[in-house]
Amino acid sequence: MLMRVGRPARWGAAVAVAAAFCAASVGPAVAEAGGQDGGPSAWQPFHAAPFEQKAGDVCSFALKGDIVEDGERIRTLAWDAAGRPAVQQVTGPLTIRFTNLSTGASVVRAVPGIATMTYHPDGSQTWSGTGHMAVAIHTGNPYDPPGEYILNGRIDLELHPGVGAELVALQGTSENLCDTLAG
């Protein structure tokens, strides 16, 4: 999953887990309207978009992400009173090539997993997942240092509107691709 946070944008047709992993934002992804009878909606395709980060925003160099494989799916588990998604899940395979645009160095990372996103009335979100997740933390985030992180394991994130992501818990490993691709 790919997650893009820290700048207003959109998860999915915008991921994120993959989120964005996409130019993810603090707004629910769009899923089919069916299933509002109290049960979950059917799984639908969910696709991450290629992305580019300017030098100094996430890494000291400009970083590009190209989608190599994307078999993600999304479904809505609950709706709010206005009929908007309140809880969604994303799962499936996602593979991304990350490239340092200054040197041309690149690595490919598979980020499959499953994430549940809960959208709160104040615009914040809670994401809980297992597996792998690509998360961009932008300069100015008060919770975590900037970087393009590949997280693996049990992951809990809080997304704060206008501020960015806060890694609340990680039971697993973390790789900062800014460090990996710096040389």
Secondary structure, DSSP 8 states (H G I E B T S, - for coil): -EEE-SSS-BSS------S---B--SS-----STTTTSS----EE-----EEE-TTTSSSS-EEEEEEEE--EEEEEEE-TTS-EEEEEEEE-EEEEEEETTT--EEEEE--EEEEEEE-TTS-EEEEEEEEEEEEE-TT-SSS-SEEEEEEEEEEEEEETTTEEEEEEEEEEEEEHHHHT--
